[in-house]
Amino acid sequence: DRQSFYKGIRMDSKWEVGAARYFDENNIIWKYNEKGFKLSDGRYYYPDFFIYEKDCFKQLIEIKGYFRENNKKKFEMSLNEYPEIKIELWRGSHLNSLGIINKEGYLIKK
């Protein structure tokens, strides 16, 4: 079971928990899986984090360790079908550079 919890919110991974903690530590306003975006093939893409600045939506952040082919296709479709929305993909190297995970990929305890 990959599910983890942060502030009572069920998240899909410890990396997502680490990102949520990072946002809180840096006073970044966020919501988790706030809504889905319908794609042209009928599926929905549910981004991990919705980031806000002064109550105004700013961007989406997607946390990915292992990128399954199906998830990668949905992510790429969302980029193409919603070009007006800024979406950042945070992989392991970026999470490490922010001090969220160590080089081995484990969540840094604070």
All heavy atoms as an XYZ file, in Angstrom:
955
protein
N       0.850     -1.185      0.000
C       0.000      0.000      0.000
C       0.882      1.231      0.000
O       1.652      1.466      0.917
C      -0.905     -0.020      1.230
C      -1.928      1.092      1.207
O      -2.014      1.817      0.206
O      -2.646      1.219      2.200
N       0.787      2.023     -1.072
C       1.613      3.218     -1.200
C       0.982      4.424     -0.531
O       1.571      5.487     -0.504
C       1.822      3.560     -2.684
C       2.505      2.517     -3.490
C       2.640      2.923     -4.954
N       1.358      3.243     -5.552
C       1.104      4.393     -6.171
N       2.005      5.321     -6.281
N      -0.089      4.623     -6.704
N      -0.228      4.289     -0.047
C      -0.940      5.443      0.474
C      -0.299      5.966      1.756
O       0.122      5.200      2.605
C      -2.398      5.103      0.713
C      -3.102      4.733     -0.570
C      -4.521      4.290     -0.334
O      -4.977      4.246      0.789
N      -5.205      3.961     -1.396
N      -0.254      7.265      1.848
C       0.289      7.958      3.005
C      -0.687      9.066      3.373
O      -1.514      9.462      2.560
C       1.653      8.560      2.667
O       2.549      7.550      2.259
N      -0.556      9.577      4.579
C      -1.450     10.634      5.035
C      -0.662     11.843      5.505
O       0.418     11.711      6.077
C      -2.334     10.131      6.183
C      -3.375      9.155      5.732
C      -3.085      7.813      5.600
C      -4.647      9.589      5.424
C      -4.044      6.916      5.177
C      -5.622      8.703      4.997
C      -5.315      7.357      4.879
N      -1.233     13.026      5.235
C      -0.676     14.277      5.722
C      -1.856     15.173      6.083
O      -2.724     15.414      5.227
C       0.199     14.942      4.644
C       0.819     16.244      5.079
C       1.883     16.261      5.979
C       0.348     17.455      4.597
C       2.461     17.451      6.377
C       0.922     18.656      4.995
C       1.979     18.647      5.889
O       2.545     19.831      6.287
N      -1.878     15.605      7.328
C      -2.960     16.472      7.820
C      -4.340     15.897      7.492
O      -5.245     16.597      7.080
C      -2.820     17.892      7.275
C      -1.597     18.608      7.806
C      -1.603     20.057      7.388
C      -0.473     20.791      8.089
N      -0.469     22.212      7.755
N      -4.450     14.580      7.637
C      -5.721     13.909      7.400
C      -6.075     13.684      5.939
O      -7.151     13.178      5.636
N      -5.177     14.041      5.020
C      -5.422     13.874      3.585
C      -4.696     12.620      3.113
O      -3.495     12.466      3.336
C      -4.920     15.095      2.786
C      -5.604     16.375      3.273
C      -5.133     14.881      1.288
C      -4.978     17.640      2.733
N      -5.431     11.712      2.442
C      -4.801     10.520      1.896
C      -4.086     10.896      0.603
O      -4.682     11.442     -0.325
C      -5.844      9.441      1.583
C      -5.175      8.129      1.134
C      -6.117      7.207      0.409
N      -6.666      7.756     -0.831
C      -6.006      7.854     -1.991
N      -4.740      7.477     -2.073
N      -6.598      8.344     -3.062
N      -2.798     10.633      0.564
C      -1.989     10.908     -0.616
C      -1.458      9.596     -1.157
O      -1.421      8.591     -0.452
C      -0.853     11.872     -0.265
C      -1.374     13.212      0.190
S      -0.059     14.417      0.465
C      -1.059     15.865      0.818
N      -1.051      9.611     -2.415
C      -0.631      8.381     -3.074
C       0.814      7.972     -2.803
O       1.193      6.859     -3.147
C      -0.841      8.493     -4.588
C      -2.307      8.515     -4.959
O      -3.126      7.941     -4.221
O      -2.642      9.119     -5.990
N       1.613      8.861     -2.221
C       3.006      8.494     -1.975
C       3.620      9.366     -0.884
O       3.124     10.451     -0.586
C       3.838      8.639     -3.256
O       4.046     10.015     -3.554
N       4.717      8.864     -0.337
C       5.457      9.642      0.666
C       6.091     10.881      0.014
O       6.256     11.897      0.659
C       6.509      8.780      1.341
C       5.888      7.690      2.207
C       6.918      6.985      3.037
C       6.357      5.836      3.837
N       5.145      6.054      4.545
N       6.433     10.797     -1.255
C       6.975     11.970     -1.954
C       5.942     13.087     -1.981
O       6.282     14.251     -1.823
C       7.394     11.607     -3.370
C       8.677     10.823     -3.465
C       9.353     10.200     -2.449
C       9.429     10.581     -4.640
N      10.469      9.571     -2.937
C      10.541      9.791     -4.281
C       9.254     10.926     -5.963
C      11.495      9.370     -5.208
C      10.203     10.503     -6.896
C      11.314      9.738     -6.514
N       4.667     12.741     -2.192
C       3.612     13.754     -2.169
C       3.470     14.347     -0.773
O       3.288     15.557     -0.625
C       2.284     13.152     -2.648
C       2.297     12.817     -4.121
C       1.039     12.117     -4.592
O       0.106     11.917     -3.779
O       0.984     11.769     -5.793
N       3.585     13.520      0.248
C       3.559     14.014      1.630
C       4.708     14.987      1.840
O       4.544     16.062      2.420
C       3.625     12.851      2.640
C       3.906     13.354      4.046
C       2.341     12.033      2.597
N       5.897     14.633      1.350
C       7.053     15.514      1.476
C       6.846     16.836      0.757
O       7.232     17.896      1.259
N       6.223     16.797     -0.414
C       5.949     18.032     -1.154
C       4.955     18.898     -0.385
O       5.150     20.118     -0.274
C       5.420     17.716     -2.548
N       3.904     18.289      0.161
C       2.913     19.050      0.944
C       3.580     19.707      2.147
O       3.330     20.882      2.451
C       1.774     18.138      1.387
N       4.440     18.970      2.813
C       5.173     19.528      3.963
C       6.065     20.683      3.515
O       6.123     21.729      4.172
C       5.995     18.425      4.633
C       6.643     18.869      5.932
C       7.381     17.745      6.608
N       8.481     17.307      5.755
C       9.040     16.115      5.821
N       8.608     15.196      6.650
N      10.045     15.811      5.021
N       6.734     20.524      2.377
C       7.573     21.582      1.815
C       6.738     22.835      1.537
O       7.146     23.948      1.858
C       8.241     21.079      0.531
C       8.957     22.149     -0.246
C      10.271     22.503      0.082
C       8.331     22.820     -1.296
C      10.929     23.500     -0.630
C       8.984     23.811     -2.005
C      10.281     24.147     -1.664
O      10.941     25.134     -2.356
N       5.570     22.653      0.936
C       4.695     23.801      0.667
C       4.329     24.510      1.962
O       4.399     25.742      2.042
C       3.421     23.364     -0.054
C       3.646     22.748     -1.408
C       2.851     21.695     -1.834
C       4.640     23.205     -2.263
C       3.027     21.119     -3.081
C       4.833     22.635     -3.509
C       4.032     21.587     -3.917
N       3.958     23.742      2.981
C       3.593     24.352      4.267
C       4.771     25.103      4.886
O       4.610     26.219      5.384
C       3.075     23.296      5.240
C       1.656     22.852      4.930
O       0.968     23.524      4.128
O       1.237     21.821      5.496
N       5.946     24.491      4.857
C       7.135     25.122      5.432
C       7.508     26.414      4.713
O       8.159     27.282      5.296
C       8.320     24.151      5.386
C       8.168     22.985      6.347
C       9.198     21.891      6.116
O       9.975     21.959      5.129
O       9.222     20.943      6.918
N       7.099     26.529      3.451
C       7.437     27.706      2.648
C       6.232     28.607      2.390
O       6.261     29.445      1.486
C       8.087     27.259      1.335
C       9.471     26.701      1.572
O      10.424     27.446      1.755
N       9.579     25.377      1.635
N       5.199     28.417      3.207
C       3.983     29.250      3.139
C       3.379     29.299      1.739
O       2.934     30.344      1.271
C       4.261     30.670      3.646
C       4.707     30.654      5.092
O       4.075     30.024      5.929
N       5.801     31.323      5.378
N       3.377     28.164      1.079
C       2.770     28.036     -0.248
C       1.370     27.462     -0.054
O       1.200     26.414      0.574
C       3.621     27.135     -1.161
C       5.001     27.779     -1.372
C       2.910     26.864     -2.481
C       6.021     26.876     -2.041
N       0.380     28.143     -0.592
C      -1.007     27.691     -0.469
C      -1.258     26.594     -1.495
O      -0.995     26.787     -2.697
C      -1.986     28.863     -0.683
C      -1.700     29.979      0.326
C      -3.434     28.388     -0.583
C      -2.386     31.294     -0.016
N      -1.763     25.450     -1.034
C      -1.960     24.310     -1.917
C      -3.247     23.567     -1.572
O      -3.753     23.648     -0.458
C      -0.783     23.347     -1.838
C      -0.574     22.792     -0.444
C       0.132     23.382      0.572
C      -1.099     21.582      0.090
N       0.085     22.605      1.701
C      -0.664     21.485      1.435
C      -1.894     20.563     -0.429
C      -0.992     20.410      2.258
C      -2.221     19.490      0.392
C      -1.764     19.425      1.720
N      -3.737     22.841     -2.552
C      -4.837     21.895     -2.372
C      -4.443     20.626     -3.109
O      -3.790     20.687     -4.158
C      -6.153     22.451     -2.913
C      -6.651     23.621     -2.096
C      -7.992     24.111     -2.581
C      -8.414     25.315     -1.734
N      -9.689     25.866     -2.161
N      -4.851     19.504     -2.570
C      -4.479     18.202     -3.130
C      -5.635     17.636     -3.961
O      -6.768     17.576     -3.480
C      -4.107     17.241     -2.001
C      -3.616     15.911     -2.475
C      -2.339     15.772     -2.993
C      -4.431     14.786     -2.396
C      -1.881     14.543     -3.428
C      -3.974     13.550     -2.829
C      -2.698     13.436     -3.337
O      -2.239     12.215     -3.779
N      -5.332     17.211     -5.192
C      -6.332     16.582     -6.079
C      -7.657     17.329     -6.088
O      -8.723     16.732     -5.989
C      -6.597     15.136     -5.663
C      -5.527     14.172     -6.097
O      -5.187     13.300     -5.333
N      -4.985     14.292     -7.283
N      -7.587     18.632     -6.212
C      -8.783     19.460     -6.085
C      -9.856     19.134     -7.125
O     -11.038     19.125     -6.820
C      -8.406     20.934     -6.172
C      -9.563     21.854     -5.925
C      -9.153     23.309     -5.875
O      -8.217     23.715     -6.583
O      -9.787     24.036     -5.105
N      -9.444     18.885     -8.354
C     -10.414     18.540     -9.394
C      -9.698     17.840    -10.533
O      -8.475     17.852    -10.624
C     -11.142     19.777     -9.910
C     -10.285     20.717    -10.732
C     -11.115     21.837    -11.323
C     -10.279     22.633    -12.318
N     -11.073     23.549    -13.095
N     -10.506     17.237    -11.422
C      -9.959     16.562    -12.582
C     -10.224     17.346    -13.845
O     -11.131     18.183    -13.897
N      -9.420     17.076    -14.855
C      -9.554     17.703    -16.158
C      -9.922     16.621    -17.169
O      -9.194     15.640    -17.325
C      -8.248     18.386    -16.574
C      -7.879     19.539    -15.695
C      -7.120     19.348    -14.551
C      -8.314     20.819    -16.003
C      -6.781     20.413    -13.726
C      -7.975     21.895    -15.179
C      -7.223     21.684    -14.049
N     -11.045     16.811    -17.848
C     -11.482     15.825    -18.832
C     -10.604     15.906    -20.069
O     -10.362     16.981    -20.608
C     -12.946     16.035    -19.208
C     -13.486     14.903    -20.044
C     -14.977     14.976    -20.210
C     -15.456     13.728    -20.944
N     -16.893     13.669    -21.024
N     -10.141     14.739    -20.507
C      -9.292     14.651    -21.690
C     -10.112     14.216    -22.894
O     -11.225     13.691    -22.755
C      -8.148     13.666    -21.436
C      -7.243     14.019    -20.248
C      -6.259     12.901    -19.975
C      -6.527     15.341    -20.486
N      -9.563     14.417    -24.067
C     -10.290     14.139    -25.312
C     -10.654     12.664    -25.479
O     -11.578     12.343    -26.216
C      -9.485     14.621    -26.516
O      -8.223     13.974    -26.547
N      -9.967     11.765    -24.793
C     -10.295     10.344    -24.895
C     -11.327      9.916    -23.844
O     -11.609      8.732    -23.695
C      -9.037      9.484    -24.816
C      -8.321      9.550    -23.479
O      -8.793     10.278    -22.574
O      -7.286      8.880    -23.333
N     -11.857     10.894    -23.086
C     -12.896     10.601    -22.095
C     -12.381     10.360    -20.693
O     -13.155     10.367    -19.739
N     -11.081     10.122    -20.551
C     -10.509      9.934    -19.214
C     -10.334     11.283    -18.542
O     -10.436     12.331    -19.165
C      -9.145      9.226    -19.304
C      -9.241      7.819    -19.818
C      -7.889      7.146    -19.846
N      -6.984      7.872    -20.740
C      -5.670      7.693    -20.775
N      -5.092      6.848    -19.969
N      -4.925      8.378    -21.626
N     -10.027     11.227    -17.238
C      -9.756     12.433    -16.472
C      -8.327     12.404    -15.957
O      -7.813     11.357    -15.567
C     -10.716     12.562    -15.282
C     -12.073     13.072    -15.677
C     -13.032     12.215    -16.197
C     -12.399     14.414    -15.539
C     -14.280     12.683    -16.569
C     -13.644     14.894    -15.898
C     -14.571     14.017    -16.415
O     -15.800     14.488    -16.778
N      -7.716     13.571    -15.955
C      -6.387     13.753    -15.367
C      -6.578     14.514    -14.060
O      -7.158     15.594    -14.045
C      -5.483     14.528    -16.328
C      -4.216     15.044    -15.696
C      -3.273     14.168    -15.172
C      -3.963     16.409    -15.612
C      -2.108     14.641    -14.581
C      -2.808     16.887    -15.035
C      -1.889     16.002    -14.514
O      -0.756     16.473    -13.924
N      -6.127     13.906    -12.958
C      -6.217     14.526    -11.633
C      -4.810     14.893    -11.160
O      -4.069     14.018    -10.707
C      -6.864     13.566    -10.629
C      -8.333     13.349    -10.877
C      -8.777     12.320    -11.698
C      -9.269     14.195    -10.303
C     -10.120     12.133    -11.932
C     -10.629     14.004    -10.531
C     -11.042     12.982    -11.341
O     -12.387     12.792    -11.582
N      -4.434     16.166    -11.284
C      -3.103     16.591    -10.836
C      -2.966     16.470     -9.322
O      -3.957     16.548     -8.591
C      -3.037     18.062    -11.250
C      -4.181     18.280    -12.174
C      -5.208     17.258    -11.847
N      -1.736     16.296     -8.872
C      -1.484     16.149     -7.439
C      -1.781     17.436     -6.675
O      -2.573     17.434     -5.739
C      -0.028     15.721     -7.189
C       0.259     14.346     -7.749
O      -0.648     13.483     -7.730
O       1.379     14.141     -8.245
N      -1.128     18.521     -7.058
C      -1.236     19.756     -6.275
C      -1.680     20.948     -7.118
O      -1.175     21.165     -8.211
C       0.110     20.100     -5.624
C       0.513     19.106     -4.572
C       1.394     18.088     -4.861
C      -0.009     19.197     -3.285
C       1.763     17.160     -3.902
C       0.351     18.275     -2.317
C       1.232     17.256     -2.625
N      -2.606     21.696     -6.557
C      -3.049     22.973     -7.107
C      -2.418     24.041     -6.226
O      -2.631     24.051     -5.008
C      -4.577     23.090     -7.048
C      -5.280     22.183     -8.012
C      -5.289     20.806     -7.826
C      -5.929     22.711     -9.113
C      -5.946     19.967     -8.719
C      -6.583     21.879    -10.018
C      -6.589     20.502     -9.816
N      -1.637     24.924     -6.820
C      -0.903     25.944     -6.071
C      -1.600     27.289     -6.268
O      -1.962     27.654     -7.388
C       0.567     26.025     -6.551
C       1.242     24.646     -6.438
C       1.338     27.090     -5.776
C       1.272     24.049     -5.045
N      -1.736     28.011     -5.167
C      -2.428     29.301     -5.181
C      -1.515     30.399     -4.664
O      -0.609     30.144     -3.870
C      -3.687     29.241     -4.302
C      -4.743     28.347     -4.876
C      -4.725     26.987     -4.628
C      -5.741     28.864     -5.681
C      -5.683     26.152     -5.178
C      -6.705     28.039     -6.232
C      -6.671     26.681     -5.972
O      -7.621     25.871     -6.522
N      -1.782     31.594     -5.120
C      -1.103     32.785     -4.631
C      -2.182     33.813     -4.334
O      -2.909     34.226     -5.258
C      -0.131     33.297     -5.692
C       0.823     34.356     -5.187
C       1.861     34.664     -6.245
O       2.814     33.861     -6.374
O       1.724     35.696     -6.926
N      -2.325     34.170     -3.065
C      -3.360     35.126     -2.642
C      -4.736     34.697     -3.138
O      -5.456     35.460     -3.774
C      -3.031     36.539     -3.119
C      -1.753     37.095     -2.535
C      -1.518     38.498     -3.029
C      -0.194     39.017     -2.464
N       0.104     40.355     -2.956
N      -5.105     33.465     -2.897
C      -6.406     32.900     -3.259
C      -6.651     32.788     -4.753
O      -7.755     32.475     -5.184
C      -7.559     33.687     -2.612
C      -7.545     33.570     -1.093
O      -7.066     32.537     -0.585
O      -8.013     34.506     -0.442
N      -5.655     33.052     -5.591
C      -5.798     32.916     -7.037
C      -4.976     31.715     -7.504
O      -3.810     31.563     -7.131
C      -5.311     34.169     -7.764
S      -6.348     35.607     -7.476
N      -5.594     30.880     -8.327
C      -4.885     29.725     -8.867
C      -3.655     30.179     -9.641
O      -3.719     31.099    -10.446
C      -5.806     28.912     -9.775
C      -5.101     27.813    -10.496
C      -4.715     26.668     -9.823
C      -4.788     27.933    -11.835
C      -4.046     25.651    -10.479
C      -4.120     26.927    -12.507
C      -3.753     25.781    -11.820
N      -2.534     29.489     -9.398
C      -1.274     29.839    -10.049
C      -0.787     28.737    -10.993
O      -0.437     28.999    -12.129
C      -0.217     30.124     -8.986
C       1.117     30.549     -9.518
C       2.082     30.854     -8.394
C       3.458     31.176     -8.947
N       4.437     31.357     -7.889
N      -0.743     27.493    -10.500
C      -0.194     26.408    -11.305
C      -0.520     25.055    -10.684
O      -1.005     24.977     -9.556
C       1.312     26.537    -11.447
C       2.072     26.235    -10.152
C       3.562     26.372    -10.323
O       4.039     27.482    -10.468
N       4.273     25.270    -10.332
N      -0.192     23.998    -11.443
C      -0.319     22.623    -10.973
C       1.066     22.033    -10.800
O       1.993     22.392    -11.533
C      -1.082     21.775    -12.000
C      -2.486     22.225    -12.358
C      -3.020     21.397    -13.514
C      -3.397     22.131    -11.158
N       1.180     21.137     -9.834
C       2.433     20.396     -9.659
C       2.098     18.919     -9.582
O       1.260     18.496     -8.789
C       3.199     20.858     -8.404
C       3.639     22.318     -8.588
C       4.400     19.936     -8.139
C       4.386     22.910     -7.437
N       2.770     18.151    -10.427
C       2.607     16.702    -10.482
C       3.883     16.067     -9.947
O       4.984     16.404    -10.392
C       2.366     16.263    -11.929
C       2.153     14.804    -12.116
C       0.822     14.316    -11.575
O      -0.166     15.087    -11.599
O       0.772     13.159    -11.121
N       3.754     15.179     -8.970
C       4.893     14.471     -8.378
C       4.950     13.084     -9.002
O       3.972     12.343     -8.973
C       4.724     14.333     -6.842
C       4.412     15.668     -6.178
C       5.941     13.644     -6.232
C       5.497     16.698     -6.245
N       6.100     12.713     -9.566
C       6.228     11.397    -10.178
C       7.559     10.762     -9.857
O       8.610     11.358    -10.041
C       6.106     11.490    -11.708
C       4.712     11.630    -12.205
C       3.919     10.368    -11.979
C       2.513     10.550    -12.478
N       1.552      9.753    -11.746
N       7.486      9.537     -9.381
C       8.656      8.698     -9.233
C       8.706      7.826    -10.478
O       9.225      8.199    -11.509
N       8.035      6.684    -10.384
C       7.904      5.795    -11.533
C       6.751      6.303    -12.390
O       5.656      6.524    -11.894
C       7.653      4.357    -11.069
C       7.477      3.394    -12.196
C       8.569      3.006    -12.963
C       6.233      2.885    -12.503
C       8.408      2.135    -14.018
C       6.063      2.007    -13.560
C       7.155      1.638    -14.307
O       6.995      0.778    -15.356
N       7.006      6.497    -13.661
C       6.006      7.054    -14.572
C       5.457      5.923    -15.448
O       6.053      5.575    -16.470
C       6.656      8.122    -15.452
C       5.822      9.333    -15.703
C       6.429     10.511    -16.108
C       4.450      9.341    -15.558
C       5.690     11.660    -16.359
C       3.688     10.474    -15.806
C       4.314     11.631    -16.200
N       4.337      5.336    -15.047
C       3.713      4.295    -15.858
C       3.310      4.891    -17.209
O       2.938      6.051    -17.285
C       2.496      3.727    -15.139
C       2.856      2.909    -13.929
C       1.584      2.367    -13.258
N       1.925      1.569    -12.101
C       2.142      2.058    -10.887
N       2.045      3.348    -10.663
N       2.446      1.259     -9.889
N       3.358      4.085    -18.246
C       3.085      4.564    -19.605
C       1.702      5.210    -19.710
O       1.545      6.246    -20.339
C       3.223      3.420    -20.610
C       3.227      3.871    -22.054
C       4.343      4.855    -22.384
O       5.472      4.711    -21.881
O       4.072      5.801    -23.166
N       0.705      4.600    -19.092
C      -0.652      5.135    -19.128
C      -0.716      6.519    -18.467
O      -1.345      7.438    -18.984
C      -1.612      4.163    -18.429
C      -3.054      4.571    -18.582
O      -3.473      4.997    -19.644
N      -3.809      4.441    -17.505
N      -0.049      6.662    -17.327
C      -0.028      7.955    -16.627
C       0.755      9.000    -17.415
O       0.392     10.173    -17.436
C       0.557      7.812    -15.225
C      -0.360      7.038    -14.313
O      -1.558      6.934    -14.555
N       0.197      6.470    -13.257
N       1.819      8.573    -18.054
C       2.622      9.494    -18.865
C       1.788     10.026    -20.028
O       1.817     11.226    -20.327
C       3.870      8.786    -19.378
C       4.831      9.693    -20.101
C       6.100      8.950    -20.486
C       7.073      9.893    -21.120
N       8.307      9.230    -21.514
N       1.009      9.145    -20.658
C       0.162      9.566    -21.778
C      -0.883     10.580    -21.300
O      -1.107     11.596    -21.947
C      -0.516      8.356    -22.412
C      -1.359      8.716    -23.612
C      -1.994      7.499    -24.250
C      -2.866      7.933    -25.412
N      -3.596      6.817    -26.017
N      -1.511     10.310    -20.150
C      -2.502     11.253    -19.624
C      -1.867     12.596    -19.303
O      -2.429     13.644    -19.587
C      -3.176     10.683    -18.357
C      -4.234      9.684    -18.669
C      -5.140      9.276    -17.528
C      -4.720      9.502    -16.152
N      -5.629      8.932    -15.149
N      -0.666     12.580    -18.711
C       0.033     13.819    -18.389
C       0.340     14.603    -19.661
O       0.076     15.811    -19.728
C       1.322     13.519    -17.613
C       2.109     14.747    -17.269
C       1.702     15.577    -16.250
C       3.259     15.066    -17.971
C       2.424     16.721    -15.926
C       3.992     16.206    -17.664
C       3.571     17.028    -16.634
N       0.859     13.936    -20.672
C       1.189     14.608    -21.934
C      -0.070     15.153    -22.616
O      -0.042     16.246    -23.181
C       1.953     13.650    -22.852
C       3.358     13.384    -22.346
C       4.084     12.276    -23.086
O       3.461     11.589    -23.941
O       5.275     12.078    -22.798
N      -1.166     14.400    -22.546
C      -2.428     14.886    -23.116
C      -2.881     16.146    -22.390
O      -3.356     17.093    -23.020
C      -3.513     13.802    -23.017
C      -3.352     12.680    -24.009
S      -4.639     11.412    -23.835
C      -6.037     12.279    -24.550
N      -2.735     16.164    -21.075
C      -3.157     17.350    -20.311
C      -2.335     18.574    -20.714
O      -2.872     19.674    -20.811
C      -3.069     17.096    -18.805
O      -1.732     16.998    -18.381
N      -1.050     18.388    -20.948
C      -0.205     19.502    -21.394
C      -0.686     20.045    -22.734
O      -0.732     21.264    -22.936
C       1.261     19.060    -21.517
C       1.998     18.720    -20.239
C       3.376     18.156    -20.562
C       2.115     19.925    -19.324
N      -1.038     19.143    -23.642
C      -1.480     19.544    -24.982
C      -2.885     20.123    -24.991
O      -3.161     21.059    -25.739
C      -1.406     18.358    -25.941
C       0.015     17.951    -26.246
O       0.906     18.782    -26.279
N       0.233     16.675    -26.456
N      -3.765     19.566    -24.169
C      -5.167     19.969    -24.204
C      -5.497     21.150    -23.288
O      -6.539     21.769    -23.442
C      -6.055     18.773    -23.876
C      -5.943     17.693    -24.937
C      -6.802     16.484    -24.668
O      -7.774     16.575    -23.896
O      -6.488     15.415    -25.251
N      -4.605     21.443    -22.353
C      -4.801     22.581    -21.452
C      -3.535     23.442    -21.432
O      -2.908     23.623    -20.387
C      -5.156     22.095    -20.034
C      -6.497     21.402    -19.975
C      -6.592     20.026    -20.129
C      -7.663     22.135    -19.793
C      -7.837     19.392    -20.087
C      -8.903     21.507    -19.748
C      -8.969     20.140    -19.901
O     -10.201     19.517    -19.856
N      -3.140     23.992    -22.585
C      -1.880     24.753    -22.660
C      -1.894     26.039    -21.831
O      -0.831     26.569    -21.511
C      -1.730     25.064    -24.151
C      -3.126     25.020    -24.679
C      -3.838     23.981    -23.863
N      -3.066     26.524    -21.478
C      -3.162     27.757    -20.687
C      -2.838     27.526    -19.203
O      -2.647     28.489    -18.463
C      -4.568     28.367    -20.832
C      -5.679     27.612    -20.124
C      -6.194     26.372    -20.861
O      -5.641     25.974    -21.910
O      -7.172     25.784    -20.365
N      -2.751     26.276    -18.794
C      -2.475     25.969    -17.391
C      -1.016     25.562    -17.247
O      -0.537     24.649    -17.929
C      -3.393     24.841    -16.880
C      -4.859     25.281    -16.975
C      -3.039     24.464    -15.445
C      -5.847     24.200    -16.613
N      -0.317     26.215    -16.335
C       1.083     25.876    -16.073
C       1.125     24.616    -15.204
O       0.526     24.580    -14.129
C       1.793     27.025    -15.360
C       3.253     26.726    -15.083
C       3.956     27.864    -14.406
C       5.395     27.485    -14.134
N       6.078     28.482    -13.334
N       1.803     23.594    -15.726
C       1.951     22.329    -15.005
C       3.430     22.012    -14.885
O       4.129     21.937    -15.897
C       1.239     21.167    -15.730
C      -0.222     21.504    -16.007
C       1.350     19.885    -14.907
C      -0.943     20.467    -16.852
N       3.889     21.833    -13.642
C       5.285     21.435    -13.419
C       5.321     19.968    -13.019
O       4.509     19.524    -12.215
C       5.907     22.261    -12.286
C       6.260     23.659    -12.667
C       7.016     24.384    -11.560
O       7.604     23.726    -10.668
O       7.007     25.622    -11.584
N       6.283     19.252    -13.556
C       6.521     17.860    -13.208
C       7.728     17.805    -12.283
O       8.814     18.223    -12.662
C       6.776     17.038    -14.475
C       7.091     15.570    -14.292
C       5.926     14.845    -13.609
C       7.413     14.934    -15.638
N       7.506     17.333    -11.045
C       8.592     17.205    -10.078
C       8.983     15.742     -9.984
O       8.226     14.925     -9.477
C       8.176     17.741     -8.712
C       8.051     19.232     -8.638
C       8.003     20.125     -9.659
C       7.928     20.010     -7.437
N       7.868     21.406     -9.177
C       7.821     21.362     -7.812
C       7.898     19.693     -6.085
C       7.691     22.397     -6.888
C       7.764     20.716     -5.157
C       7.677     22.058     -5.556
N      10.182     15.422    -10.455
C      10.725     14.067    -10.378
C      11.700     14.009     -9.202
O      11.915     14.976     -8.490
C      11.437     13.713    -11.692
C      10.643     13.853    -12.987
C       9.534     12.853    -13.209
N       9.846     11.467    -13.046
C      10.032     10.587    -14.005
N       9.987     10.958    -15.270
N      10.258      9.325    -13.735
N      12.330     12.871     -9.043
C      13.216     12.650     -7.911
C      14.345     13.657     -7.785
O      14.626     14.140     -6.685
N      15.000     14.001     -8.876
C      16.136     14.926     -8.808
C      15.691     16.305     -8.311
O      16.409     16.951     -7.541
C      16.828     15.046    -10.164
O      15.921     15.523    -11.141
N      14.513     16.749     -8.723
C      14.018     18.056     -8.265
C      13.637     17.992     -6.783
O      13.958     18.913     -6.016
C      12.833     18.509     -9.110
C      12.373     19.896     -8.787
N      13.137     21.014     -9.076
C      11.255     20.354     -8.180
C      12.495     22.103     -8.659
N      11.349     21.721     -8.112
N      12.972     16.917     -6.385
C      12.611     16.751     -4.971
C      13.864     16.702     -4.096
O      13.890     17.260     -3.003
C      11.767     15.486     -4.775
C      10.408     15.499     -5.466
C       9.787     14.105     -5.424
C       9.479     16.517     -4.835
N      14.908     16.073     -4.600
C      16.177     16.027     -3.879
C      16.793     17.414     -3.762
O      17.278     17.808     -2.702
C      17.142     15.056     -4.557
C      18.495     15.045     -3.911
O      19.450     15.615     -4.448
N      18.595     14.433     -2.750
N      16.754     18.193     -4.841
C      17.339     19.539     -4.815
C      16.605     20.461     -3.835
O      17.195     21.406     -3.321
C      17.360     20.154     -6.216
O      16.052     20.524     -6.628
N      15.322     20.172     -3.587
C      14.545     20.972     -2.629
C      14.678     20.464     -1.200
O      14.128     21.057     -0.271
C      13.058     20.966     -3.031
C      12.712     21.638     -4.352
C      11.250     21.417     -4.694
C      13.036     23.126     -4.306
N      15.391     19.349     -1.014
C      15.561     18.789      0.327
C      14.361     17.993      0.814
O      14.198     17.779      2.008
N      13.527     17.529     -0.117
C      12.341     16.749      0.241
C      12.696     15.270      0.380
O      12.214     14.590      1.280
C      11.226     16.965     -0.807
C      10.769     18.432     -0.775
C      10.058     16.011     -0.577
C       9.831     18.831     -1.906
N      13.553     14.776     -0.532
C      14.030     13.394     -0.465
C      15.548     13.391     -0.533
O      16.161     14.358     -0.986
C      13.449     12.520     -1.606
C      13.908     13.028     -2.974
C      11.920     12.435     -1.518
C      13.574     12.093     -4.142
N      16.144     12.273     -0.079
C      17.600     12.155     -0.195
C      17.948     11.532     -1.549
O      17.065     11.216     -2.351
C      18.184     11.366      0.986
C      17.693      9.931      1.038
O      17.259      9.350      0.049
N      17.757      9.333      2.215
N      19.217     11.345     -1.816
C      19.657     10.838     -3.119
C      19.171      9.421     -3.401
O      19.052      9.017     -4.550
C      21.183     10.905     -3.228
C      21.691     12.316     -3.358
C      23.186     12.370     -3.511
C      23.617     13.824     -3.620
N      25.055     13.978     -3.730
N      18.879      8.669     -2.331
C      18.362      7.308     -2.494
C      16.855      7.290     -2.722
O      16.266      6.244     -2.968
C      18.716      6.466     -1.273
C      20.194      6.151     -1.137
C      21.013      7.353     -0.626
O      20.486      8.136      0.166
O      22.171      7.474     -1.043
N      16.217      8.456     -2.627
C      14.784      8.538     -2.874
C      13.907      8.449     -1.642
O      12.680      8.408     -1.750
N      14.520      8.435     -0.446
C      13.741      8.358      0.777
C      13.392      9.750      1.287
O      14.211     10.679      1.217
C      14.499      7.594      1.866
C      14.702      6.134      1.508
C      15.929      5.676      1.055
C      13.644      5.225      1.626
C      16.112      4.350      0.721
C      13.827      3.894      1.290
C      15.062      3.463      0.842
O      15.237      2.146      0.506
N      12.195      9.858      1.816
C      11.719     11.109      2.385
C      12.641     11.547      3.524
O      12.990     10.748      4.383
C      10.291     10.927      2.906
C       9.511     12.155      3.308
C       9.255     13.057      2.112
C       8.182     11.726      3.912
N      13.044     12.801      3.503
C      13.885     13.335      4.581
C      12.981     13.701      5.742
O      12.040     14.485      5.600
C      14.704     14.556      4.090
C      15.696     14.104      3.015
C      15.411     15.243      5.261
C      16.458     15.230      2.344
N      13.252     13.117      6.879
C      12.455     13.374      8.085
C      12.850     14.707      8.689
O      14.009     15.071      8.728
C      12.658     12.259      9.126
C      12.367     10.868      8.623
C      10.897     10.656      8.446
C      10.635      9.219      8.005
N       9.300      8.995      7.584
N      11.842     15.440      9.141
C      12.123     16.740      9.761
C      11.558     16.759     11.145
O      10.685     16.078     11.515
C      11.512     17.855      8.928
C      12.106     17.849      7.530
C      12.250     19.189      6.981
C      12.889     19.051      5.614
N      13.147     20.209      4.951
